[in-house]
């Protein structure tokens, strides 16, 4: 096993990991022998590859990551920027304008213009374009280009590559890496100050991934036990990577004017403490816990279910709750396009659900099933529902056996959210939230929500880092201009200054890749390209977090209460383990928050972290949440390491195999010169028959094969994960993966999703049978989709159809409808196309923004009632607008009531849907009443002024933004400063933060010739 890395290893030194367990010694020696030989006296620094060297794919490859590569601003330039607006370091913002200006070059982008808006990602640097070449250790050479200073790391062997990756990570993002490791441990306020934003972030992290130092180190040390020689190699990579980080820290401390100036601002002028291997685990727990998980709010789902049943009765309430949860909405757009078999099965599932709910009699169901079987030669049975096919991937399928789902439901009104903050300034706000109406509907996944206050809440160092999601667009060679596949894809991770991703190229020792990674875990390129292939991901969010109901007990046999600190599991009364983190802070130049202290507490059991307490049939229970990747935060390194090794990625199928080793919930995409492919990764737990995990389960229903000592269990086989190769085109924008595959409770996979923005653009370009797409057109499709209002594209046409002729209405309504129809004619864009600082169709956009919340309330409020309407809005926000509640993070339309509105209006208009809601909400099903409700709400919205619809929030009220158009500013993207260097606001666009544009035209010999 690896021990802690040596502090601040001197440049030029080469050390080996130590502590390999004896029972692994033989395998480790066999693995490391060639590397031991490599530690002989160092030769000259490795020679960089020439431009295009090692690049077997040919073709065109580009990428972009705003604002710029250089994320280090020493103290003197930092003061100059803040006090006088001068001194911005080179390469701090040179990818900002190319990224922003693409929206005005599309549609109509030419092939020769792609390089204007994206960086050439061919391996190496053209002759004459090297800005700097240096060797921090004899086995490492690093080059940076003149245009963007993206680092190319060349190692004499794999050790050298890893050392270089650590060095450039620290060189470009040292302060951010330090921030992330403290956030990952739930101790940001102790490091950077006690601002409320800092405190709320660490509360969320401590609730979702609380670890002791021993826990973090254990995850490093178990790697060779779990993964053998491959795990030992990754341990060695980690050791060398940390050595590179610490070598850079040593140089920065040596007076080279390379220490980030933010350290002085927070009262730490000497810079960071040396990095440890456990820091990588802490950062991985943060990144994976935000972008690579799904589910976990079964407790909130219970509360919402009980609200539905209180309003509509037990049976209808349960059915409506399930339909609006949209776990299994066959009308939802999917990445794997449904074939006839999947459509047939979804229709069968709808009939089976109707029988289970009593909406369809068993006799009528048998007749319908018999007709379907005769017509399609396929049985409509619960057993058939569970079998995967080419386009049907069963996961968390409804339980249709006698007795239904074995969920454990708390007594209504008995649940109380478990406090995370036990002492400190946020304790009272948390206690108030735990007892208020609707408490806990989203608290299970965002326990700090109650602590954030209103829009005036002072920001912390990282006030927002939400799952901003990502998109992907791939087209099969059958539909491209030259017969070669193409891809435009990348992750949306919000916007920061410096960016929370970093670019690099890694070459040597079997590693060959270029792309982007998260600082602090950038040992490997996580999203990028290899020798002749490229890959990317979007967050998938399927449910890998379940809730378990544990009966409380007293060790001495006394009567338990909801405050008891022991629980019964596997026949024993066990103590609840308490994990505490106490943070203290003092004022600094960077954060003037008065001195304070706060203590957080997480209560851990064999089945996860206690999230709430309540009663079941009057008896006290603790309700926990258990994530399948908990205590295995870095195990996904196996898959990432393989992505970077061309010897292991020979084709699309070997890529899928590598992706299957990633425990995080991601949708993975692959493109080479012949194939496109998709695979959904994640440690999907194999649940017990009779359970779905969508509501709390009994302790006896723990996952199949679950071992509380290792926190491992059986998982769903690779064949059950959604996947497809060479579909006509593949799109993803965090939408539902495939028919049969349930969405997590953190997603709302309803009948409208933002992936339809991409689908529409591709469908328009492939409208005629022989139409083929060129690479610039694929960029056009992505960019046009990035400025389109999803409500406009999918919901507004239905509303306008229902309104029909408005000539008899008053002038306010007539004018509003005319503006909206004109906006529809031009494609529903939110764009300042002529760069005059104001949106085209500004009035229509204002009307739409003001109308949407009033429209939703008018359509659903009378049927749902005020209380349930509020509860459902709390669980799923009605609109994920570009402003993002003042966060200005770019990503929009991820979750919202867009599908609710569209499906209900389709039902009102008498149009076909695959799974109708049990009730038609708008106007109680009366078309005239629905029309009148929409007209009245539209009239009220149209009368609101721009100032009323777009009040100047904290961002737009700043002096430097005061002259900006309020509507444009309300949408604009903010690069949140992770330190002192800031960036101006950017035009809103809904696109990946890091993005690749690729089309390969060659490939190495594939397996089998």
N, C-alpha and C positions, 0 to 999 in steps of 0.2 A: 504494500500500500504506500501511498504517498504521504509524507509528512508535510508540515507547513513549508512553503517556499522560503528560501533564505532572504532576509530583508535586503532590499536594494542591491541586488547582485551587480557587481562591477561590470562595466562594459568589457567584453572580451573574455569573461569567465565562462566556463561550461561546467555545469554541475548536473549530477544524475539524481533521480528520485531515489528514495530509500524506503525501507520498511515493507517491501513486498512480503506478503504472508508466505510462510514456508511451504504450505501445501500447494502454492502456485509457483514456487520458485523455479521448477524445471521449465514450465511453460514460459515464464517471464524471461529466463536466461535465453531460451531459444529465440524469443521475440527480439530481445534487446542486443544480442551478440553483434549484429551488424552495426548497431548504433554505438556500442562500446568501442568498436574498431574506429568509428568515425571521430572519437574524441582524441585521437592521436594529434600531434602538433598541427595546429591549424594551417591550412594552405591559404593562398590568396583568396580574397573575397570572391564569391561566385560572380560569373559574368552574366549580366542581364540578357534575356532573350531579345532578339531583334524584333522590330515591329511586325506583328503577325506571326511570330515564332510560336510554335506549339498550338497554333490556331488551325485546326483541321476542318473547321466548318465553313470557311469562306463566307460569302454572303454579306449581310448587313446586320450589325449589332450596335445598339445605342442604349444609353441610360441617362437618367437625370435625377439629382437629389438636391433640392434647394434647402437653405440659401447658399451654402458653399462648404468646401471641404474643411477649411481651417476653423476649428472651434476653440482655439486657444488665443486669448488676448492677455498679454502680460499687463502688469499694473499701470505702467505709464501710458501706453496706448488706450487702456481702458478708461483712465481718468480723462484723457483727451477727448474720447468719444462722448463721455457723459457730461463733461463741463463745457466743451466747445464744439462738439460735433465733428471733430477731426481725429485722424489717427486710426481709421479702420484698417485692420490687418489685411494683407493681400489674401485673396481666395476665401474671404469670409462671406461674400455675397455674390460671387460671379455666376452662380447657377440660378439666381433669383429671377432675373429678367427673362432668360430663355424659357424657364418654366411658366412664368406668368403670361407671356405674350403669345403662347401657342393658341389660345382661344380666339385670337383675332386673325390668325392665319388659317383657320379651319372654318368651314369645309373648303376644299380646294387646295390643300397642301400638295406641293410637288415633291417628288423623290429627292431632288437636289436641295430641298429646304429642310429635310429632316435633321441634318447636322447643325442647323441653326438653332434648333430648339432642344436638341439632345446631344450628349457627349458621345463621341466615338468610343465604343467599348471593345474594340479589337484588342487582343493581347499586346502588351508592350507599348512603346512610345515611338512615334516617327523620328527619324534622324533629324537632329537639329531642334527638337522640341523638348529636350530634357532641361528642366529648370534646376534640378538639384540631384546629386548622387552622393550617397554616404553609406558607411558600414558601421553600425553601432556595435557589432561583434564580428570577428573575422569570418564567420560562416554565413553572414547576412549582407546583402546589398539591397539598398532601397533607392528607388528612383521616383521622382515626382515630375509631372509634365508642366509646361509653362501655362497651358490654358486654364486648368482647374486644380493642379497640384494633387491629383488623386495618387495615393501611394501604390507603387508596385514593389512587392516584397519578393526577393529571390533568395532562396536558401540553398546552401550546399547539400543539405539533407532536410528531412522533415523537422528535426529539432530547430534548425536555423529558421525555417519558415514560421514556426510557432513563436520563437523568440521575436522575430520581426513583426508578427501580427500583434503581439503584446506591446512592442515599442510604438508602432504607429497608432495603435488604439489610444495609448496614453498621450502621444504627441498631438493627436487631433481632438481628443475628448477626455482629458484627464479629469477635469473638474466634474463633468457629467458622470463619468464612471464612479467617482467618489460619491456623488449624490445618489446614484442608483444603488450602490451597495448599502448605503445607510437607509434608503427607503425600503429595500428588500428585507432589512432587519427590523423595520418598524421603529427607527430611531432618527428620522430626518430632523426633527425639531432640536434634538441635542446637538446635531451637527451644524445646521444652517439657521436656526432661530425658530421661535415659537409662534410664527404667524399662523392664523387659523387654517389656511390652506395646507401648510406643512402638517399640522396636527391631524387634519381630516384624512390626508393621504396615508399617514402611518396607521391610523385607526383601521382603514380598509385593509391594509396589508397585514396587520396583526390579526385581524378577524379571519382572513382567508389563508394565510400561510405563516402561522406562528411557529418559530423554530428556536430551540436552544442552540448554542454554539456547537454542542456535541451532535445535535441533529444535522447541522450543516456539514460538519466534517464527516459524519457517517456516510452521507450521500456521495462524498468523494471516495471514501475508502471502500465502499461496497462495489465499485465499478468492475474490478477484475473478478470478484466473486460472481457477479451477475452475467458478465459478458466475456469472460475468459481473456484470451490474448488480445482481442479487439478492445476490450475494456481497459487492459493494462496499457495499450498504446495510447488510448485517449487520456489516461491518467498522466502519461509522460508528456503528451501535448500540453495538458493543463499546466504541468510543472514548468515547462519551457516558456509558455505564454506568460505566466506570472513573473518569471525571471525577467522577461522583456519589459513588462510594465514597471517593475521595480528598478530596472536599470535606467529607464527614462526618468523616473522620479529622482534617482540619485544624481543624474546629470542636471535636472532642473534645479535641484537644491544647491548645485555647485556654482551658482552665479552666472548661468548661461542666458539669463533673461528669457527663460522659456516657462517659468512657473505661471500658471493662470492667475490673473490679478484678483479673481474672486476670493482667493484664500485670504488675502489681506482684508478684504471687505467683511468677511465673517470672523475676523479675529484669529486666523490661523496662518500667519505669514510664512511659516516654515513649510507649508504645504501639507500633503496628505501623509498619513501613516502608510507603511508598506502594505501592499496588497497580499492577501492570502488566498489559497485555493477555495476556501469556504466563501469568499466574496463572490466568486463566480456562481456558486449555488444560490446565494442570496439574490443576485441580479436575475438569474434564471427564474427564480420563484416569482419575482415581480413581473417579468416580461411574459412568462408562460401563464401566470395567473390572470393577466389582463387580456392577452390576445389568443391564448391557446386553451381555453376551457369553455364549458357551457353548462347550463343548468344551475342547480343549487338553491332555487327559491321555492322549493316545495312548501315551505311554511307559509310564504305569501300566497301561494296557489290555494292552500287550504282555506285561508281567510277569505279569498275571493270566491271560492266555491260556496262557502257558507253564506256569503252575501247574495249570490245568485239563488240559492235555495230559499233564503228568507224572502226574496222577492217573488219567485216563480214556483215555489214548491219543490219537493225533493227530486222528483223525476225530471220535470222540465228544466228545473234549475241546473241539474247535473248535465243534461244534454246541451243546454245553451252555453254553460261554462266550458264544456269540452270543445264545442264548435268555435267559440271565440278565443279559446286558448290556441287554436289552430295548430295543434300538435300534428294533425294528419288531415290537412285541407287539400283534397285532390285538385282544387282550382289554383293552388299556389304554383308559380313558375319554378322550374327545377333546372339544375345544371345538366343532369342526365335526362335528356328529352324522353318523355314516356313513349314506349312502343305500345303496340296493341295489347300485349300481355299486361303491362302495367296499368293501362287504362281500364282493362277488364277487371283487374283485381281491385282497383280503387272503387269501381262501381259495386263490386261484390261487397267490399268493406263497408260502403255506405248502407247497403241493405242490411248487413249483419248488425251494424250499429243501430239502425232504425228498429230492428227487432228487439235488440237489447234494451232500448229506451221505451219500448211500447208504442212507438209511432207507426210500426208496421206489424200486422198480425203474423204469427208464425205460418199460417196457411198461405197468406198472400206472399210471404217471403219464399216459401217452398215453390209456389207456382212461378215466381219471378226467377228463382235460381234454376229451375228445371228448363225454363225457356232459354235462359242465358247459356246453360250447359249444352242444350241442343244446338243453339245458334253458333256457339264458339268452341264447343268440344272441351270445355274446362269447367270443373266443379267449383261452385261458389261455396267454399267451406272455410272454417277457421283454420284448419290445418294447412290448406293451400296458401292462406294469407301469410304464413310464416316462412315460406320457401323463397330464397332469392332467385332472380332470373336476370337476364341481360339488362333490364331497365327497372327492376323492382328489387329493392334492398330493405328487407324488414328489420326494423329496430324500434323497440318500445311499442310494439303493436298492441292494440287494445286487448284486454282480457275478456274473452267471451265464454269462458267456462262457467259452470254453475257457481253462483256465489260472487262472480265478478272479481274485480281487483281487490287483493288483500291489503288494502291501505289501512293505516291506523290514523283515524281522524280525532283530533282533540275536541273536547267539549267546547261548543261555541262560546266565545268570549273569555275562555280560560287562558289563552296563550299570552305570555309576556316575553318580549325579546330579551335575550341575555345581554346584560350590559358589558361593553368592552372597556369603556373608561370607568375606572373605579375610584379615581381621585384626580382632581385637577379642574381646570376652567371649563371643560366640556361636559362634566358629569351631569350638571343640572339640565342642560339641553337634551342630553340623551335620555334621562329619566322622564322628561316631559313627553318625548316622542314615544316612549314605550307604552304610555298609557292613553295616548290620544286616539281618536277614531281613525281607522285605516292604518294604524301603526303596524309596521312589519310587512306591508304588501311588497315593498322592494328592499327592506332593510336587510334581508338575509344575504343579499349580494352587495349591498351598499350601506353598511352600518353607519357610515359617517354622514349619510344624507341629512340627518337631522341636525348635524353640527355646522352645516355650511352657511346657514343664515340666508339673508337676502342678497340682492345684487351688490350691495355696498360692502359685503364681506371682504376684508383685506386679503389679498392673494398671498399665497406662500410661494416657495421656490418652484414647486410643480403643482399648481392648483388643479390642473386637469390632465389626465392621461387616460382617456377612456378607450374602449375598444372601437376605434374609429373605422375599422374594417378596411377592405381592399377590393380591387376588381381585376378581372382577367377577361381577355377576349382572344381566342385562338381560332384560326380558320384552317380547315383541312386543305391539303394541296389540290384536292378536287375542285376547289372553288377559288383558287388564287391565279393571278395572271401568268405565273411561270411554272405552276404545278408544284411548287414547294410550299409547305405550311408556313404560317406566319403567326406571330403573337405580339400583343401589346398588353402588358400586365405589370402589376406591382402592388405593394401593400400601402394602405392608408394608415398612418400612425400619428395623425394630427401633425401640427407644425410647431417646431421649436427652434430656438437660436442659441447654440448650434442645434442642428437636427439630431433627433434621437436615434437615427441610423447613421452609419458612416460607410463610405466606399473604400474598397481596397482590391488589389489583385494579389493573389498568393500563388507562387510558383516554386516547386522543388520537392524532392522526396516523395513523389507520387501525388502531390497536391497540385491542382491546376484549376483555378477558378477566379472569376472577377465578379464583384457585385456589392451587396450591402449587408451589414450585420449590425446588431445592437452593440454599442460600446460596452466593454466589460465582459462580453461573451463572444467577442469577434475572433475566436480562434479559427473559425471556419467561415467562409462566405455562406450566409444563410439564405439569401435570395440572389440569384445571379445567373451566370453562364459558366459552362465548362468548355472543354476542348471543341466540341461540336454539338452542344445541346445547351438549352437554357431552361430555367425553372423559376417558378414563383408560387405564391400562396395567397389565399384569402382566409380570414378567420371563419371557421365552420360553426363552432358554438353548439355542437350536439351535446346532449346531456351526459356528462361523466361525473356529475356530483349528485348524490342521493341523500335523502334525509331518513334517519332511523329514529324510531320512538323507543327509548330505553326506560323501563320502569325504575323509579328511584327507590332506594332502600336505605336503611340505617345499619351500620356494621354490627351493632349490638342486638339487632332484632326489634328495635322500637318502631313505632309508626312513622313512616316517611312523610315528608311534606314536599312542596315544590321547591323548597330551599335546601333540601338534602344534598349532600356532597358525595354520595355514593350511588351506584347504579347496578342493576342486575344484568349479567351477561354470561351465557354459557354456564348457568347454574351457580354462579358466585356473585356475592355482593362486593363490587370493586370500587376503590376510591377514584374520584375524578381528579385527574392531574391538573394543577393550576400552573399556567405559564404566565409570568409577569414581565412587563417591560416598563421601566420608569425612565422618563426623559426629563432632563432639565435644560434650561436655556437662559442666556443672558443677552441683553441688547448688543447690537453691533452696527457697523455702518451699513451692512447689507440687510438687516432686519432689526428695527427699533422696538419690537415687541417687548414689553416689560418682562423682567425675569420671572420665571415660573417653573413649575414642575407638574407633570401629569403621569399617571400610572394607568397602563392598559393591562387587561387580564383576558386570557383565553383559557377555557376549560376543555381539556382534551380527554377523550375516552377511546376505547378500542375501536369504536365505530365513528370516529371523527370528532369535530369541535362542537360543543354545545352552542346552539344558536337561539333556542327558546325553551321555556318551561311552561307546562300547563297540566291539565288533567285529561284522562281518558276514562270515561265511565266513572268519574269521580276520583280516580286514583292518580297520584302524581307521576309525571313523566318528564324526562329531558328529551328534547328533539335536537338531534345532531345533524351535521352535514359532513359527508365524506367524499373527497375527491379522489379519483382513481390514480392520479399522478402525485398525490401528496406523499412526501418523503422520497420522491423519485423525480425531482425537478430537472435534473440534468441527464436523465437516461436517454432523452431524445438526441443527445450528442452523437449516438451511433448512426442515426439516419443522416444528420447534417454532415458528419465526417465522410460518409459514403458519397454524398452529393459532390464533394470536392475532389473525388478520386476518379478520374476518367477510366482507370482500369476496372472499376466496379460499375460504372454507368456506361453500358455499351448500347443501350437502346431503351425504348419506352418501358419495356417490361422489367428490366433491371432497375430502372428508376422507381417504378411502383413498389418493387420489393424493398428498396432503400427507404422509401417514404413510409412503408408499413412499420418501420422501426421507430417512428416518431410518436410519442405518447400524447403530444399536444393535439388539440382539435383544430386541424387545418385542412383546407382544400388545396391540394397540390396540383400544379399544372406543368406540363413538359412539352417542349417542342424541339425537334431536330429537322433535318432536311427531308424526312419522309413521314414522320408521325407527329400527331398531337395526342396528348393523354391527360387524364384526370384521375386522381385518387384522393379519397377522404381518409385522413389519418386520425388517430386518437385511441386511447386506451378505453374502448367502450366495454364497460363491465358486463359480464354475462349474468343477468339477473335470474332469480328463481322463477320457475313457472308460476303463473298466477299473480305476478307483480309487473309493474311498468316503471317504477321509480319516479313517476310524475306526481305522486303524493307520498307522504311519509310511510315508511314500511316498518314492520316489526323487526326487532333485533334478530329473531330466528330466520328472517328472510334476507340476511346478509348475502352479498354476491356469492355466486358459486365458487368454491375453492378459496374463499377469503381467509387469509392468514394474518391475524392482527399483529404478529411479531414483525413481519416484513411489509405489511400493508399491500400485499400483492394478491391478485385473484385471477380466476379464469377470465378471458376476454373473448369478445366476439371474433370469429375467424375473419381472415383477410377477405374471403369471398363475400362476406356480408357487408363490407364497406362499399359505399357508392363509388363506382369507377367506370370509365369508358375510354376507349381508344378509337381515334379517327372518326368521331362523330362529325357531321358536316361542319358545325362550328361548336365551340364550347364557350359559354359565358358564365361568369360568377360575379356576384356583388353581394356575397354573404347570404345568398338566398337559400332556399331549401335545396338539398343535394339531389334527392331522387324520390320518386313515388315509393311509399312504404316506409320511408325513413323519417322518423319523428324529429321535430325541432325541439330544442331546449326551451325551458320557460323564460330564458332571457331573450329569446327571439320571438318574433310574431310573423310566422310564415303563412300569411293570409293570401288572398287571391291577387293582391297587388304587391309587387316588390321592385326595388330599384333596378334589379337585373333586367327588367323589361325595357329600361332605357337603352341598354346595349343591344338587346334582342331586336328592338324596333329599328335601330340604325343598321344593323346587319341585314335584317329582312328587306329593308328598303333597297340596299345595295345588291341584294341577290334576288330581286323581284322577278327578273326574267330568267328562264331556265339556263341560259348559256352565259349569264353574267358572272364575271370573275373579279375578285378584289385584289388590288395591289397594296403594297405596304403603306403608302401614304393614305390610302382610303381607310385602312384599318385605324390609323391614327386619327383621321377625321371622325370616324364613328365613335371612338372613345371620347374625343374632345367635344363633339356636339352633344353627346350624352351628358357630359360633365357640367353643362350650363342649363340643362333642361329641368324644369320643375316637374317632379313625378306626379304631384296632384293634378297639375294641368294636363299631362299626357293621359293619365288613366282615369281620373275621377271627373274632371270638368266636362268632358264631352257627354258623359251620362247625365250630369246635372242640366246641361244646356238642352239636351234632347228632352228631358222631362219638363223643363220650363217652356220649351216650344215658342210659340208666337207670344211676344210680350208687348205687342203694339197697344194693348189696352191697359197697360200698367202706367204708373207715373213716370215722370222724366228721369228720376233718380235710377229706377230699375232699368228703364230702356237704355240709358247711358252706360250703366254698369255692364249690362249684357253685351252691348255693342263693343265695349272695350275688351271684354273677355273673349269675344268671338274673333276680334282682330288679333289678339295675342295668340289664340289657338291657330289661326291661319299661318302665323309666322313661327310656330313650333314651340311655344311655351317657354321661351328662354329667359333666363335672368342674366343678362349680359350687357355690358357697356361696349358695344361693338366698335363705335367710332372713337372711343377713348376720350370722351368729353366729361367724364366723371359722373355720368348719370345713365341709368338703365334705359334702353329702348323699352317701350310699353310700360313705363313706370306706373301709370295710373292703374292699368290692369293688374299689375303685380301687387300694388297697394290694396286693391279691392280683394284680390285672392287671399292675401295674408290676413286681412281683417275679417274676411268671410269665413275662413276655414274653421276656427273654433266655434263660431256662431252656427255655422252650417252643421257641424257635428252634433252640437247640443240640440239643435232643432230636429235633426233626423232621429237621434237616439234617446234624447232626454225624456220625452213623454212615456215611452215604453219602459225604459230602464228605471226611471225614477231618479230623484236627485242623489240619494245615498249611493246606489249602485253605480250610477254614472260617474260619481266622484271616485269610487273605489276602482273601477275599471280604468279610469284615466290615470290613477296613481300607479297601477300595475303596468300599463302600457300607455306611454304618452301619446297624445293624439297627433302630434306633429313633431318630427325630428327636423326642425327648420335649420337653414344655414347658420343662423345666429347661435344655435346650440345653447340657449339660456345664457348668453353673454360670453360663451367660451370661444366663439369665432374660430372653430377648429376645422372648417372646410367640409368635412364629411357630413352628409345630410341624407334624409329620407331612408335611414336604416330601419327604424321602428316607428310605426305610426298607424293610425286608423284608416289608412288608405284602402286596404282590402275590405275592411268592414263596410266602408261607405260604398265602394264599387259593387260588392256582391249584393248588398241590400237594395241599391238602386236598380240593379239588374232584375232582382226579384220583383220590385215595384213596377218596372217597365215590362215585365213578362218575358224577359230574356233568359236563355238557358244558363244554368250553372250546374256543375256536377254534384255539389253538395249544398243544397239550400239550407239557410238558417231555419231553425225550428219556428221562428217568428219573423215576419217582415216588420221591420221597425218603423220605417219612415211613414208617417201618417197612419200608423196602425195597419198598413197594407192598403190603404185607400190612396189611389194615385192623386186625386184632387187635393186631399188634405196634405199629402207630401209636397205637392207643388206649392201650395200656399205657405207652408212652413219654410221652404227654401227661399221663396220670394221675400217673405218678411225678414228673414235673417240677412239676405243679400242687401236689402234696402238699408238696414241698420249699419251694415258694414261699409257700404259705399259712402255713407255720410261722414265717416271718420277721416280726419286729416292725416297728412303724412307725419306730422309731429306726434299725433296720437298713436299711430300704428308703429312708428319707429322712434320711441323715446331714446334719447342718447344715453346708452349704458356707460359703464366705467371706461370702456375702450374708446368709444366715440366721443366721450366728454373730455378726453385729454386735449391739452392745448394744441398739440401738433395735428390733431384730427378734427378740430372744431369747425374748420371750413369745408369739410367733406360733405357731400350730399348725404343726408341722414339715411336714406334707403340703401344706397351703395355701401355706406359704412356699416350698417346693421348686419349686412351679409359678409363683409370683407373678412379675409383670413388674417389672423394674428399669429405671428411667429413668437410664441411665448418665450421670453428670455430666460434661459437657465444660467443666469449670471448677469453680467453687466452689459454685454453687447446686444443691441436691439436691431430690429429690422422694421421697415415701414409696412403698412398694411398692403395686402395683395388682393387683386380682383378675386371674387369668389369663383371657385370651380371645384366640382365634386369629382376628384380624381386621385389616383395613388400619389402618395408623397414621394416615394421612390418608384421609378417606372422604367421598364425596359421595352425596347422596340427591336424585334429580332426576326430575321429570316435567313436560315442557313441554306447553303447550296451544295454542301459536300459532307462526307462522313467517313470515319474510319471503317474498316471492315467490321461488319456486324457478326455476332455469334451465328455460326452456321453458314458463313460466307456472304 
